[in-house]
């Protein structure tokens, strides 16, 4: 069976060679468990330094859905809710995990995947003015992602505005950074790790989609923000007993700024693909600056494409066209891109 070209998502391959080498070198080294090993301690130190956080905390969790579920469950009281764009990952693609954890998601309209500050302000002003709001789930957190599900980015100014609104209404601002490496590498990006740490109460640095075998690094902008977070994480199955496996990966990603570099080739290849599409009569659903590419393609062409290329279905555009997503990753190579462009030209 001929393997299709891997462009459906950015977590199809294993891990960055530097991580694989370090895992191999330390394979038989015995370490204390649950994140008390020297590699995890080093990873935390390097991440806090990269974020310019003197009083922050870092927890290494097993995956993105676990991170979102555990952070939101631990941060909110039973009567509280989280605000998300209606396209947010927690609202669409996490199997109802937040609701299963007992918390309502309050969905706002999206602007290419982003929550507009004005929409958040209006929602909170109306909620506060409602004399019956004690009968409602109480908004206590705003969930965003960087990049968004649509591959778009919040600017520093947009993030600052959300931060100010959250402070005004006493909301926590939480950022899902599953694809953060690709956002940091994007040409027009002006949001850095220190800026995320300044404007977000909590965010996570994605590993699974950004060069690691698995794992995410949850960052708290200040210590003690959520009491007994480790215990909650243990209770909800997000901690690895062999914690060194996460520590080694994130220590490697944050040595010599590898995390800031690992997404660059993915952006370069995505830009190459976008340019080809524009020059060869393909219609983009909308333009994006990161590693996710959204195309409006005829169903006839899509059938031919699917024989040779793996892609992600996004939505129906009309009765004869479909929106699909192609995604590059840290592991995408020039030959794969060349073969993809050949297929796109021939169908």
N, C-alpha and C positions, 0 to 999 in steps of 0.2 A: 504493500500500500504506500503510495507516494504521500509524503507529509506535506501539508499545506504550509505556505509561508506564514510565519507567526506574527500577525498584526491585530489580533482580537483584543489584547490587553497588555499590560506592562508587568505581569508577574508570571510569565510562562516559563522562564528559565530559572536556573538555580540561584547562584550568588556570584558576586564579583570575585575574580580570581584571588585578589588579596585576602579576602575573607576565607575562601576555601583553603588557601595555603596556611593561614593562621589556625584554622580549625584542625587541619591535619597535623600541624606541628604540636598542638596542645592536646591532641586526642586522648592520650593516656595519662595526662596530668590530672591528679586528683585535686578537687577543689571543694570547699564548703558549698552548700546548696542555697537555693532560694535568693540569689542575688548578693550573698555575702562574700563572694569570691573577689580576688584582686582585679580581675578584668572588668567586672561590673562597677566596682568602685572607681576604676580609671575611666570607664565610659561616662559615668555620671559627672566626674570632674571635668572631662573634656567638653561634654555637652553644656554644662553650666558656664564654662569659660567661653564657648562659642556664642552663647546667648547673652553673655555679659550679665549674668545673674549671680549676685553675691549671697542672696538669701532665698534661692529657689530650691526645688526638689525635683528629682528625676526618678521615675519608676519605669522599668522595662517590662512590657507586657507582651503576651504571645501573639496578638493579632489586632487588626483594626476594628472589627466588630466588637471584640472583647473590650478594647479601649473605650469605644463610644458607650457601650452598655454600662461598663463599670464606672467610668467617670460620671456619667449622668445619674446613675443610680445612687452613687455615693454622695454626690453633690446636692441632690434635691431631696426635700421632704416628700412624704407620700402625697401631699395635696398640691405639689408644685409641678409645673410643666416646662417644656423646653420649646423655644421658638426656632423654627427652621425654615429655609426656603422650601417651597413645595417640591422642588427637585432634589432636596438634600438627601444624602446617602441614608441617613437614619430614617427618612420618611419613605424611601422607595425601595431600598435594596438590602435591608438588614433583617428581613423576615419578621418584622413587628417586634424586634427585640426590646426596644425602648418601652413600647406599650406592655409587653410581657413583664417588664420590670416594674410596671405600675405607674408609668408616667405618660401623660398625654403630650403629643406633639402638636404644637400650634403652627400651622403652615401658612407662610406668607407668599404672595406672588414673587416670582423670581425675575431677575433681569439677567438673562444669559447665565443662570445659575447663582447669581448673587442676590443677597438681600439689600435693598436700597435703604439707606439711612432714613429717608423721609417716610418710607412705609413703616419702618420700625417705630419711629417717633409717633406717627399717627395712631398706630395700633396701641401703643402704650398709653398715649394721652386719652384715647377713647376708653381703654380698660380702666384707667385710674378714675375717670369721670363717671363711670357707671356705678350708680349707688348699689347695684345688686352684685358687684363683682365678688363678694364673698361666697356667692353660690357657684362660682366658676373655678376651674383649675387655675392656680396662681402662676403666672409666668415668672420664672426665676433664672433662666439661662437663655442665651442666644447661641445657637450652633451654626457655625459657618465652616467652609472648607477652603483650603488654599493649596493647589488650584481647586476650582469647583468641579462638579460633575460634568460641566460643559467645557472644561479645559481653560476657563477664564480665570483671571486674577483680580483680587482686590488690590487697589492701589493703596499706598501709605495713607493718603488723604481719606479714602473710603473707610479704611480700617480705623483711623483716628476718630472719624465721625461715629461709627458704631460704638467704639469705646466710650465716647463722651455720652451717648444716649444710654448705654448700659450703666454708667456711673450715676446718671441722673435718676434712673428708675431702680437702682439697686439690683441689676441683673449681672450674672456672671457671663463673660464672653469666652466661649470655648471654640477652638479651631481644630478641625480635623486636617491633619497634614499627611494623609496617606501618600500623596504624590508630591510632597513638599520639595524634594530635590529638583523636580522638573520646573516648579515655580521659581525657585531660587536661580535656576540657570537661564530662565527666559530673558530675552534681550531687553524688554521694556519693563521688567520687574523692578520695583523700588522698595519692596518689603524684604527686610533682612531678618535673620534670627533674633538679633537684639530688639528690633522693632516689634516683632511678634511677642516677645517677652514683655515689652513695655505696654502694649495695648491689649493683650489677651491674658485673662486670669489663668487659663489652662490651654495648652495646645499639645499636639503630639507630632513627633518627627517620624515620618513613615520609613520603615525599613523593608517591609515585604515587597513593595512595588519599586523600591529604590536601591536595589543591589544586595539586600540581605536575603538569606534563606527564609527567614520569618522574623516577626517582631516589630514592635513600635516603642518609641521612647516618649512617655508622657511627662510633660514638663509643667510644673507648678511655678507660677511667678513669685510665690512667697511660701515659706515653710508653714505647715499647719493649716493650710487653706481648707483641707478636708482631713478631719481627724481619723486616725486608724485606717488610712487608705490601703496600706499593705494588707491588713487583715481582711478588708472588704474584697480586695483583689484575690486573695487566697480563697476566700469563701466562694467567689464567683468563677473560679477556675482559670484565672488569667495569669497565674504565676507558674513558671517552669521550675521544677525541682532542680534540674540541671541548669541553673541560672547562668552559669558561665557561657553557655551557648549563645545567649543574647548579649552578655557582656563583651565577649570577644568580637562579635559582629559590630556592635556600636562603637567599641574602642577603635576598631580598625577603620570604620567609616569616618570617625572624627579625628584620626591622626592625619596630619598633613592636609587637612581640609578636603579629604576625599569626598565627603558628602556634598560639599559645595561644587565638586567637579563631576560627580558621577552622572548627573543628568544632562550634561552639556551635549554629548554626542546624540542623545535622543532628540534634543531640541533641533540640532543641526539637520538631522535626517528628516524630522517632521517638517521643517521649513522647506527642505528640498522636495518633499512629496507635495506640499501645498502649492509650491511654485509650479510644479509639473501639472498638477490638476487644473490650475487656473489657465495655464498655457495650452491645455489640450481639451478645452471645452467642457470640463466637469464643473458642476456648480457646488460650491461649499454651502452647507447649511448656514454657517456663519464662520467668520475667521477666528482663530484662536492662537494665542502666543505660546502654547505649551506643547506637550507631546501627543495630545489627542486631536484627531482630525475628523471632522464631521462632513459627510458628503451626501448630497441628494443624488441618487442613482436610479436609473430605470430598473424595473424588476427583471427585465430581459437581460440586461447587463449583469445584474446582481447574481443571477443564477450561474452565469459563466464565471464571474469572479469567485464565487463560493467554491468552485471546483478546485481552485488553485491557491486561494488566500483565505485564511481564517480572519473573520471580522466580527464586530459586535453589532447586533441589531439595535437600533435606537428607537425609531418610531416610524409609522407610516406617514408619508408626506401627502400623497393623494392616491387615487386608485391605481396608478401606474408607476409610482415612484416610492422609494423607501429611503429613510435617513439611516445611514450606518456610521459606525465609528471605526477608524483605524488608529492604532496606538503604537508608537515606537517605545523603546525602553533603553535602559543603560546597556543592554546586551545586543541591541539591533546592530547589524553590520552592513557594510557597503554593498556586499553581494545580495543580501536580502532585499535591500531597497532597490537595487538595479533590477532584480527579477520582478519585484512588485510593479515598478514603473513599466516594464515590458508587458506584463499582463494587462495593466490598465490601458495601455496603448492599443493592444490587440483585440480586446473584447468589444 
